[in-house]
């Protein structure tokens, strides 16, 4: 006898003769091992006097997935008075994928067994009902669609709308169509349309995506917000342009959802053709606050891949944006993209003492990321580490450190160095600053006017 078989046999014996705790642990372990040799013993424990043992036995049978357990599980579902046990049995039947369980599961969804026990003030049938609905979704029980749809609006039942909507979508196209109808029903309460929008994220069909796209103009803000998030969960990159319009929505919740959706789409889609198509529109959005958000969202998407010349020029122009946050984010984009064609513009910004410190900081940081070393770069950064603005000084020092680690002298600079003094290392400039060779000028202070009391 192998060690594995000995283990299973020992656990089965413990499941029969151990105390309550031992029986529970034995059932759970057998479920993890998924050995069909334990199915018969686990079936016996469905009627264990200890509820926890019966629950663990049902869960183990679901994990094992043997069709041998189906008749016993159905019998317990129909006759066991414990709602906790029946809840786990319904879940187990969904995991096993038992087609013959559809009718018993549907019946317990619609009718409360007379003998089912209450748990103080809580009707445990509601838990069983919810588990049975979910199991019918796992079984893709087409025959249950109409009954489940009717159950959504049954005011005599518990509020299981989210679970029912998710199940309808999982079952079939017919179920999905019912959910889309609920989303598009403008006579219904916003909460019902919002829940439908949330559920449609589970579908990857074109019909569901188009319905969510239309819901971006729903009169209720929470529906618009949920539709945006669901489109992101579907990875619907074709709706990026539409989502950017929501960044100017009058409702704060909608704007927040749009930011989250655009960020998620950008992160998941990468540089897809759809993303490239909307890039230009996003860069030139008329709202400066929106532009700032979009530039930051685009950072992980831009990467070091080459942009089209049109998009690169548009990004370059954005560094002169009158909105400081937008211009700063545009500089960061250029640093992430790594196109050396941006160097002249970034040097100009970093050296411009009249520009916003935030923009100059990002320009200096981007210069370091571009990794190109020549006399102009070193002169600009050396001047920047004496700047009166601390954020500019720190960014210049960080850029010099980056260039020391990864920077390369440009071929043009190498050609000009013949017979001349070689360029200093970026680290030499930093050390000079630390040793006091470079001083930071103090801002001029107006003279203090003194008046005498008379």
C-alpha positions as CSV (number, residue, x, y, z in Angstrom):
1,X,0.0,0.0,0.0
2,X,1.4,3.4,-1.0
3,X,1.8,6.2,1.5
4,X,-0.8,8.3,-0.4
5,X,-3.4,5.5,-0.2
6,X,-2.6,5.0,3.4
7,X,-3.2,8.7,4.0
8,X,-6.6,8.6,2.3
9,X,-7.7,5.5,4.2
10,X,-6.6,7.1,7.5
11,X,-8.5,10.2,6.7
12,X,-11.6,8.2,5.8
13,X,-11.4,6.3,9.1
14,X,-10.9,9.6,11.0
15,X,-14.0,11.0,9.2
16,X,-16.0,8.1,10.5
17,X,-14.7,7.7,14.1
18,X,-13.0,11.0,15.1
19,X,-14.5,13.8,17.2
20,X,-16.2,16.8,15.5
21,X,-13.0,18.7,15.0
22,X,-11.2,15.6,13.5
23,X,-14.1,14.9,11.2
24,X,-14.1,18.5,9.9
25,X,-10.3,18.5,9.3
26,X,-10.5,15.1,7.6
27,X,-13.3,16.2,5.3
28,X,-11.5,19.4,4.3
29,X,-8.3,17.5,3.6
30,X,-10.0,14.9,1.5
31,X,-11.6,17.7,-0.5
32,X,-8.1,19.1,-1.2
33,X,-6.7,15.7,-2.2
34,X,-9.7,15.2,-4.6
35,X,-9.5,11.4,-4.4
36,X,-12.7,9.7,-5.6
37,X,-12.0,6.8,-3.2
38,X,-13.3,9.1,-0.4
39,X,-16.6,10.0,-2.1
40,X,-18.7,7.3,-0.4
41,X,-17.5,8.1,3.1
42,X,-18.0,11.8,2.5
43,X,-21.6,11.1,1.3
44,X,-22.3,9.4,4.6
45,X,-21.2,12.5,6.4
46,X,-23.8,14.7,4.7
47,X,-26.1,13.5,7.4
48,X,-23.6,14.0,10.2
49,X,-25.1,15.1,13.5
50,X,-22.6,18.0,13.6
51,X,-23.5,20.7,11.1
52,X,-20.0,21.8,10.5
53,X,-19.0,18.2,9.5
54,X,-21.9,18.0,7.1
55,X,-21.0,21.4,5.6
56,X,-17.3,20.4,5.1
57,X,-18.4,17.1,3.6
58,X,-20.6,18.9,1.0
59,X,-17.8,21.3,0.2
60,X,-15.3,18.4,-0.2
61,X,-17.7,16.6,-2.6
62,X,-17.9,19.7,-4.7
63,X,-14.2,20.0,-4.8
64,X,-13.8,16.4,-5.9
65,X,-16.4,16.8,-8.6
66,X,-17.5,13.2,-8.9
67,X,-20.9,12.6,-10.5
68,X,-21.3,9.7,-8.0
69,X,-22.2,12.2,-5.3
70,X,-24.9,14.0,-7.3
71,X,-28.0,11.9,-6.2
72,X,-27.0,12.1,-2.5
73,X,-26.4,15.9,-2.8
74,X,-29.8,16.4,-4.4
75,X,-31.5,14.3,-1.8
76,X,-30.0,16.4,1.0
77,X,-30.8,19.7,-0.8
78,X,-34.5,18.7,-0.9
79,X,-34.7,17.3,2.6
80,X,-32.1,18.7,4.9
81,X,-33.6,21.3,7.3
82,X,-30.3,23.2,7.7
83,X,-30.0,26.2,5.5
84,X,-26.2,26.2,6.0
85,X,-25.8,22.7,4.8
86,X,-28.1,23.3,1.8
87,X,-26.2,26.4,0.9
88,X,-23.0,24.5,0.6
89,X,-24.7,21.6,-1.3
90,X,-26.1,24.1,-3.9
91,X,-22.6,25.4,-4.3
92,X,-21.2,21.9,-4.7
93,X,-23.7,21.0,-7.3
94,X,-22.7,24.0,-9.4
95,X,-19.1,23.1,-9.1
96,X,-19.7,19.5,-10.2
97,X,-21.7,20.7,-13.2
98,X,-24.7,18.4,-12.6
99,X,-27.3,18.9,-15.3
100,X,-29.8,16.8,-13.4
101,X,-29.5,19.3,-10.5
102,X,-31.1,22.1,-12.5
103,X,-34.7,21.3,-11.6
104,X,-34.0,20.9,-7.8
105,X,-31.9,24.0,-7.8
106,X,-34.6,26.0,-9.6
107,X,-37.3,24.7,-7.3
108,X,-35.4,25.8,-4.2
109,X,-34.9,29.2,-5.8
110,X,-38.6,29.7,-6.2
111,X,-40.1,27.8,-3.2
112,X,-39.1,27.9,0.4
113,X,-39.0,24.3,1.9
114,X,-41.5,24.1,4.8
115,X,-39.1,22.4,7.1
116,X,-36.1,24.7,6.6
117,X,-34.9,26.2,9.9
118,X,-34.4,29.9,10.7
119,X,-31.3,31.2,12.4
120,X,-32.7,33.5,15.0
121,X,-34.3,36.3,13.0
122,X,-32.6,35.3,9.7
123,X,-34.3,33.1,7.1
124,X,-31.5,30.7,6.0
125,X,-33.4,29.9,2.9
126,X,-32.2,33.3,1.5
127,X,-28.6,32.0,1.6
128,X,-29.6,28.8,-0.1
129,X,-31.6,30.7,-2.7
130,X,-28.6,32.9,-3.5
131,X,-26.2,29.9,-3.8
132,X,-28.7,28.1,-6.0
133,X,-29.0,31.0,-8.3
134,X,-25.2,31.2,-8.7
135,X,-25.1,27.4,-9.3
136,X,-27.7,27.7,-12.1
137,X,-25.4,30.3,-13.7
138,X,-22.5,27.8,-13.5
139,X,-24.7,25.1,-15.1
140,X,-25.8,27.6,-17.8
141,X,-29.4,26.5,-17.2
142,X,-31.2,28.0,-20.1
143,X,-34.6,26.7,-18.8
144,X,-34.1,28.9,-15.7
145,X,-33.8,32.2,-17.5
146,X,-37.5,33.3,-17.4
147,X,-38.0,32.3,-13.8
148,X,-34.9,34.0,-12.6
149,X,-35.8,37.2,-14.6
150,X,-39.2,37.2,-12.9
151,X,-37.5,36.7,-9.5
152,X,-35.6,40.0,-9.9
153,X,-38.7,42.1,-9.4
154,X,-40.5,39.9,-7.0
155,X,-41.0,42.2,-4.0
156,X,-41.8,39.3,-1.7
157,X,-38.3,37.9,-2.1
158,X,-34.9,39.1,-0.8
159,X,-33.0,41.7,-2.9
160,X,-30.8,39.4,-5.1
161,X,-30.8,41.6,-8.2
162,X,-26.9,41.8,-8.6
163,X,-26.6,38.0,-8.2
164,X,-29.5,37.3,-10.6
165,X,-28.2,39.7,-13.2
166,X,-24.7,38.1,-13.2
167,X,-26.3,34.7,-13.5
168,X,-28.5,35.7,-16.4
169,X,-25.5,36.9,-18.3
170,X,-23.5,33.7,-17.6
171,X,-26.4,31.5,-18.8
172,X,-27.0,32.7,-22.4
173,X,-27.5,35.4,-24.9
174,X,-31.2,35.5,-23.9
175,X,-30.3,36.3,-20.4
176,X,-27.8,39.0,-21.5
177,X,-30.5,40.6,-23.6
178,X,-32.8,40.8,-20.6
179,X,-30.0,42.6,-18.7
180,X,-29.4,45.0,-21.6
181,X,-33.1,45.7,-21.6
182,X,-33.0,46.7,-17.9
183,X,-30.1,49.0,-18.6
184,X,-31.9,50.8,-21.4
185,X,-35.2,51.1,-19.5
186,X,-35.3,54.8,-18.7
187,X,-38.6,54.2,-16.7
188,X,-36.7,52.1,-14.1
189,X,-34.9,53.5,-11.1
190,X,-31.3,54.5,-11.6
191,X,-30.1,51.8,-9.1
192,X,-31.5,49.1,-11.4
193,X,-29.8,50.5,-14.4
194,X,-26.6,50.9,-12.5
195,X,-26.7,47.2,-11.4
196,X,-27.4,46.2,-15.0
197,X,-24.4,48.2,-16.2
198,X,-22.2,46.6,-13.5
199,X,-23.3,43.1,-14.5
200,X,-22.7,43.6,-18.2
201,X,-18.9,43.9,-17.5
202,X,-19.0,40.1,-17.3
203,X,-19.9,39.9,-21.0
204,X,-17.5,40.3,-23.9
205,X,-20.2,40.5,-26.5
206,X,-20.5,43.5,-28.9
207,X,-24.1,44.0,-27.8
208,X,-23.1,44.4,-24.2
209,X,-20.3,46.8,-25.1
210,X,-22.5,48.9,-27.3
211,X,-25.2,49.1,-24.6
212,X,-22.6,50.3,-22.1
213,X,-21.3,52.9,-24.5
214,X,-24.8,54.3,-24.9
215,X,-25.2,54.3,-21.1
216,X,-22.3,56.9,-20.9
217,X,-25.0,59.5,-21.7
218,X,-27.6,58.1,-19.2
219,X,-29.3,61.0,-17.2
220,X,-28.3,59.4,-13.9
221,X,-24.7,60.1,-12.8
222,X,-24.2,56.8,-11.0
223,X,-25.3,54.9,-14.2
224,X,-22.8,56.9,-16.3
225,X,-20.0,56.1,-13.8
226,X,-20.8,52.4,-13.7
227,X,-20.9,52.2,-17.4
228,X,-17.5,53.7,-17.7
229,X,-16.0,51.3,-15.2
230,X,-17.6,48.3,-16.9
231,X,-16.2,49.4,-20.3
232,X,-12.8,49.4,-18.7
233,X,-13.3,45.9,-17.3
234,X,-14.3,44.8,-20.8
235,X,-11.1,46.4,-22.1
236,X,-13.2,48.4,-24.6
237,X,-10.4,50.6,-26.0
238,X,-12.6,51.8,-28.8
239,X,-14.5,53.9,-26.2
240,X,-11.4,55.8,-25.0
241,X,-12.5,58.9,-26.8
242,X,-16.0,58.8,-25.3
243,X,-14.5,58.2,-21.9
244,X,-12.4,61.3,-22.2
245,X,-15.5,63.4,-22.6
246,X,-16.7,62.2,-19.2
247,X,-13.7,64.0,-17.7
248,X,-15.7,67.2,-18.1
249,X,-18.9,65.7,-16.6
250,X,-20.5,68.0,-14.1
251,X,-20.7,65.2,-11.6
252,X,-17.6,64.4,-9.5
253,X,-18.4,60.7,-9.2
254,X,-18.5,60.4,-13.0
255,X,-15.2,62.2,-13.5
256,X,-13.5,60.0,-10.9
257,X,-14.9,56.9,-12.7
258,X,-13.7,58.2,-16.0
259,X,-10.2,58.7,-14.7
260,X,-10.1,55.2,-13.3
261,X,-11.5,53.7,-16.5
262,X,-9.1,55.5,-18.8
263,X,-6.1,54.6,-16.5
264,X,-7.1,50.9,-16.5
265,X,-7.6,50.8,-20.3
266,X,-4.3,52.5,-20.9
267,X,-2.5,50.1,-18.6
268,X,-4.2,47.0,-20.0
269,X,-4.2,47.9,-23.7
270,X,-0.7,49.3,-24.1
271,X,0.2,50.7,-27.5
272,X,-2.7,49.3,-29.5
273,X,-3.9,50.8,-32.8
274,X,-7.0,52.0,-31.0
275,X,-4.8,53.8,-28.4
276,X,-2.7,55.4,-31.1
277,X,-5.8,56.6,-32.9
278,X,-7.2,58.5,-29.9
279,X,-3.7,59.8,-28.8
280,X,-4.0,63.0,-30.7
281,X,-7.4,63.9,-29.5
282,X,-6.4,63.2,-25.9
283,X,-3.3,65.4,-26.1
284,X,-5.2,68.4,-27.4
285,X,-8.3,68.2,-25.2
286,X,-9.6,71.8,-24.7
287,X,-9.8,71.5,-20.9
288,X,-6.3,72.0,-19.3
289,X,-7.3,70.0,-16.2
290,X,-8.4,67.2,-18.4
291,X,-5.1,67.4,-20.4
292,X,-3.1,67.1,-17.2
293,X,-5.0,64.0,-16.2
294,X,-4.7,62.4,-19.6
295,X,-1.0,63.1,-19.9
296,X,-0.3,61.3,-16.6
297,X,-2.6,58.4,-17.7
298,X,-0.6,58.1,-20.9
299,X,2.7,57.7,-19.1
300,X,2.7,53.9,-18.9
301,X,1.4,53.6,-22.4
302,X,3.8,55.8,-24.2
303,X,6.9,54.0,-23.0
304,X,9.9,54.1,-25.3
305,X,8.0,53.1,-28.4
306,X,8.2,55.5,-31.3
307,X,5.2,57.7,-31.7
308,X,3.9,59.0,-35.0
309,X,5.5,62.3,-36.0
310,X,2.1,64.0,-35.7
311,X,1.7,62.7,-32.1
312,X,5.2,63.5,-31.1
313,X,4.9,67.1,-32.4
314,X,1.6,67.5,-30.5
315,X,3.3,66.2,-27.3
316,X,6.2,68.6,-27.8
317,X,3.8,71.5,-28.2
318,X,2.1,70.5,-25.0
319,X,5.2,71.4,-23.0
320,X,4.3,75.0,-23.6
321,X,0.8,74.5,-22.1
322,X,-0.3,77.5,-20.0
323,X,-1.6,75.1,-17.4
324,X,1.5,74.1,-15.3
325,X,0.2,70.6,-14.4
326,X,-0.4,69.8,-18.1
327,X,2.9,71.2,-19.2
328,X,4.7,69.2,-16.4
329,X,3.0,66.0,-17.4
330,X,3.9,66.6,-21.0
331,X,7.6,66.9,-20.1
332,X,7.3,63.7,-18.1
333,X,5.8,62.0,-21.2
334,X,8.7,63.1,-23.3
335,X,11.2,61.7,-20.8
336,X,9.3,58.4,-20.8
337,X,9.2,58.2,-24.5
338,X,12.9,58.9,-25.0
339,X,12.8,60.6,-28.4
340,X,16.0,62.7,-28.6
341,X,14.1,65.2,-30.7
342,X,12.6,66.5,-27.5
343,X,16.0,67.5,-26.0
344,X,16.2,71.1,-27.3
345,X,12.8,71.9,-26.0
346,X,13.4,70.4,-22.6
347,X,16.8,72.2,-22.3
348,X,15.0,75.5,-23.1
349,X,12.4,74.9,-20.4
350,X,14.9,73.8,-17.7
351,X,17.0,77.0,-18.4
352,X,14.0,79.4,-18.4
353,X,13.9,80.9,-14.9
354,X,10.6,82.6,-15.7
355,X,8.9,79.2,-16.3
356,X,6.9,77.5,-13.6
357,X,9.2,75.5,-11.2
358,X,7.0,72.4,-11.5
359,X,7.5,72.4,-15.3
360,X,11.2,73.0,-15.1
361,X,11.6,70.2,-12.6
362,X,9.9,67.7,-14.9
363,X,12.0,69.0,-17.8
364,X,15.2,68.5,-15.9
365,X,14.1,65.0,-14.9
366,X,13.2,64.2,-18.5
367,X,16.6,65.3,-19.7
368,X,18.2,62.7,-17.4
369,X,15.9,60.0,-18.7
370,X,16.8,60.8,-22.3
371,X,20.4,59.7,-21.5
372,X,22.2,62.0,-23.9
373,X,25.4,63.8,-22.7
374,X,26.8,66.8,-24.5
375,X,28.0,70.3,-23.4
376,X,24.6,71.9,-23.6
377,X,23.1,69.2,-21.4
378,X,25.8,69.5,-18.8
379,X,25.9,73.3,-18.9
380,X,22.1,73.5,-18.4
381,X,22.0,71.1,-15.5
382,X,25.1,72.7,-13.9
383,X,23.3,76.0,-14.0
384,X,20.1,74.4,-12.7
385,X,21.8,73.1,-9.6
386,X,22.4,76.7,-8.6
387,X,18.8,77.7,-9.3
388,X,16.9,79.6,-6.6
389,X,14.1,77.0,-6.8
390,X,14.8,74.0,-4.7
391,X,12.6,71.6,-6.8
392,X,14.7,72.6,-9.8
393,X,18.0,72.0,-8.0
394,X,17.0,68.6,-6.8
395,X,15.7,67.5,-10.2
396,X,18.9,68.7,-11.8
397,X,21.0,66.7,-9.3
398,X,18.9,63.6,-9.9
399,X,19.2,64.0,-13.7
400,X,23.0,64.3,-13.4
401,X,23.0,61.1,-11.3
402,X,20.9,59.4,-14.0
403,X,23.3,60.5,-16.7
404,X,26.2,59.3,-14.7
405,X,24.7,55.8,-14.5
406,X,23.2,55.4,-18.0
407,X,24.1,58.4,-20.1
408,X,26.1,58.3,-23.3
409,X,28.1,61.1,-24.9
410,X,26.5,62.0,-28.2
411,X,28.4,61.2,-31.4
412,X,28.3,64.9,-32.3
413,X,30.0,65.8,-29.1
414,X,32.6,63.2,-29.5
415,X,33.5,64.6,-32.9
416,X,33.9,68.1,-31.4
417,X,36.2,66.9,-28.6
418,X,39.2,66.3,-30.9
419,X,42.1,68.1,-29.2
420,X,39.9,69.9,-26.8
421,X,39.3,69.5,-23.1
422,X,37.0,66.5,-22.6
423,X,33.6,66.8,-21.0
424,X,33.4,66.5,-17.3
425,X,31.6,63.5,-15.9
426,X,28.1,64.3,-14.5
427,X,29.4,63.1,-11.1
428,X,32.2,65.7,-11.2
429,X,29.6,68.4,-11.4
430,X,27.7,67.0,-8.5
431,X,30.9,66.7,-6.4
432,X,31.8,70.3,-7.2
433,X,28.5,71.4,-5.9
434,X,28.9,69.4,-2.7
435,X,32.4,70.8,-2.1
436,X,31.1,74.3,-2.3
437,X,32.6,75.2,-5.7
438,X,29.1,76.1,-6.9
439,X,27.1,78.5,-4.8
440,X,23.4,79.2,-4.9
441,X,22.6,82.8,-5.3
442,X,20.3,84.4,-2.8
443,X,17.2,86.1,-4.0
444,X,17.5,89.9,-3.9
445,X,15.7,91.4,-1.0
446,X,14.3,94.9,-1.1
447,X,15.8,97.4,1.3
448,X,14.0,97.8,4.6
449,X,12.4,101.2,5.0
450,X,12.8,102.7,8.4
451,X,10.5,105.4,9.6
452,X,11.0,107.5,12.7
453,X,8.1,108.2,14.9
454,X,7.6,111.9,15.4
